[in-house]
């Protein structure tokens, strides 16, 4: 069955060199034969066992891994930390530079790769202009943002110009995890990346960000805005009943409710798409499927941090859904979202 992998990551050699040269965080360093990516003073991630090489490979090695897994197309996006935590000037420069290099890689293999732009929202007007350039001139199909921007989130109205542009261009924003917001880090950093990263911190951070977007009224202002959440919805789909609590219980004072036009769960069903990246567990998959349906779900691996073969095998073995729904999740929904012929 045809598969479009919605979440795969890359670096460029220039970006890697820049990360290695940085003195402030985020930054990278060589340590005992592998690469450390430092997010915060007590939080570092190991890029060992070929991760960095896989990020840099946008040609034969990556295509070989795709072929072995039976994946037809990868959607490529700049790996964490992205450009959101740099200075506004550096972020803007590196978003443009990596988008140019991504477009060249996609151009070499247009039948195998789709690109999502990197942005530096800390310069909102420039980020909106870069999104437009990336889509109209470079042929990229949307953008990926790595959650918080310094100490802020996208619910801050200074960033709405970017979301307005995404709606105008009719392209999605992939809201990807990073470490928790600076004001929430301490309960995690006592245990370093083990707690701060994918095991809990990444998902909790992104779920909070998504809920702040909903509560802010972004989707009332931009009702056609499309947001993608990976990792089977960062836990939010498990909470679908509870996130409406303050809007359905008669004893909850209306003054406590954010001033939005619909229940929070309605925005998730109407404005969000969910991918399977890095969450190859049947019970979690079925929870999301029952809440969202195949028209709002898309296959993804989280390569190279996860095995694309394991992701594909998991999808092939899901037995509780029809072949029609499986085709939607594997490629049809993505083809509609990205307007692929």
C-alpha positions, -999 to 999 in steps of 0.1 A, spaced: 0 0 0 13 35 -9 26 54 21 34 91 26 54 96 57 43 130 72 71 134 98 108 129 88 136 152 98 168 165 82 198 188 88 220 205 63 258 205 67 257 243 70 231 241 98 251 214 116 283 236 114 263 265 128 250 245 157 285 232 165 298 268 165 271 282 188 282 291 223 247 297 237 219 272 237 206 255 218 238 242 205 256 210 195 290 195 206 310 164 200 313 142 231 328 107 234 323 99 197 287 112 193 268 145 191 251 161 220 223 185 213 219 209 242 184 224 247 189 238 282 218 237 308 205 204 323 189 189 291 208 173 263 199 147 237 223 122 223 226 120 185 244 87 185 243 55 164 241 73 131 213 98 139 233 128 127 244 110 95 208 101 88 197 137 93 223 149 68 215 123 42 190 136 17 199 112 -10 209 75 -15 209 63 21 176 79 29 160 66 -3 173 31 5 157 32 39 124 44 24 125 16 -2 132 -11 24 103 2 45 79 5 15 76 43 19 69 62 -13 72 98 -1 88 115 29 77 149 41 109 166 52 113 192 79 143 207 97 150 188 129 148 203 164 158 227 177 147 245 144 151 282 143 126 293 170 151 297 198 178 317 179 180 355 179 155 370 154 183 379 130 200 344 131 166 327 130 156 345 99 189 339 81 189 302 89 153 296 81 159 311 46 191 292 41 177 258 51 146 263 31 167 270 0 187 239 6 156 218 13 140 230 -20 171 219 -39 169 184 -22 132 181 -31 139 192 -66 164 164 -71 138 138 -60 104 155 -66 86 121 -67 100 111 -33 102 142 -11 79 170 0 92 199 21 79 219 50 95 253 56 115 262 86 104 296 101 117 321 127 84 334 142 104 356 166 104 379 135 67 376 127 65 397 95 96 382 81 84 347 90 51 353 71 70 366 41 93 336 42 63 312 44 50 329 12 83 327 -5 88 290 5 54 280 -9 52 302 -40 88 303 -51 104 272 -36 75 248 -39 74 238 -2 40 226 11 36 243 45 57 249 76 68 232 108 71 251 140 89 236 171 64 247 197 73 277 219 91 308 206 114 318 234 89 323 263 59 328 241 33 307 221 14 312 189 -16 325 208 3 357 212 -13 380 186 21 392 173 24 358 155 -11 358 140 3 373 108 20 340 102 -12 320 107 -31 344 85 -6 338 58 -9 300 62 -47 303 57 -43 325 27 -19 301 11 -40 271 22 -10 252 37 -8 234 70 14 242 100 30 212 117 32 219 154 61 199 165 74 192 201 104 207 218 114 208 254 88 224 278 84 262 280 111 278 302 87 286 330 77 249 332 111 233 329 121 227 365 99 197 373 114 180 342 150 189 343 157 171 376 156 140 354 171 156 323 161 145 288 147 112 301 117 132 314 120 164 293 120 146 260 96 123 241 87 103 272 66 131 286 79 167 282 76 169 245 40 158 243 29 179 273 45 210 259 28 206 225 -6 198 240 -5 230 261 5 250 230 -24 235 210 -49 243 237 -36 279 241 -42 283 203 -77 270 207 -85 292 237 -71 323 221 -97 323 193 -72 317 165 -95 293 148 -125 317 150 -103 343 134 -89 319 108 -115 291 105 -97 274 76 -63 272 93 -49 237 93 -26 224 121 -9 190 122 -1 173 155 22 143 155 26 114 180 -11 105 178 -21 140 189 4 145 218 -21 130 243 -49 154 235 -72 128 219 -73 109 252 -86 140 269 -112 149 243 -141 145 268 -123 164 296 -112 194 275 -148 203 271 -155 201 309 -158 239 314 -181 243 284 -206 215 292 -210 213 330 -239 236 341 -223 245 374 -191 260 358 -194 298 357 -193 312 322 -167 337 333 -142 309 335 -147 299 299 -124 313 272 -144 334 248 -145 311 218 -175 301 196 -172 263 198 -163 237 223 -125 229 223 -131 194 209 -148 208 179 -117 228 169 -96 197 172 -119 178 149 -123 207 124 -89 223 123 -64 196 133 -48 166 115 -31 139 136 -2 117 125 10 84 138 47 95 142 66 77 169 35 61 185 32 25 173 7 13 199 -26 -1 188 -47 11 218 -35 47 213 -41 44 176 -77 32 180 -84 60 205 -74 86 179 -92 68 151 -125 66 170 -123 103 179 -110 117 146 -116 92 118 -94 84 88 -100 117 71 -80 134 98 -52 109 103 -20 105 84 8 80 86 42 91 99 74 76 113 95 104 130 126 92 110 155 90 119 146 91 156 122 62 149 125 33 124 105 39 93 103 1 88 87 -3 123 63 25 115 53 9 82 49 -26 97 27 -12 125 4 4 100 3 -27 78 -7 -48 108 -35 -26 121 -64 -50 118 -93 -32 134 -99 -7 105 -110 -12 69 -87 -12 39 -105 20 28 -96 38 60 -61 24 60 -55 38 25 -68 72 37 -44 72 66 -14 59 45 -17 83 17 -52 97 6 -56 122 34 -21 135 28 -27 138 -9 -57 159 -3 -40 181 23 -10 188 1 -30 189 -32 -10 161 -48 -22 149 -82 
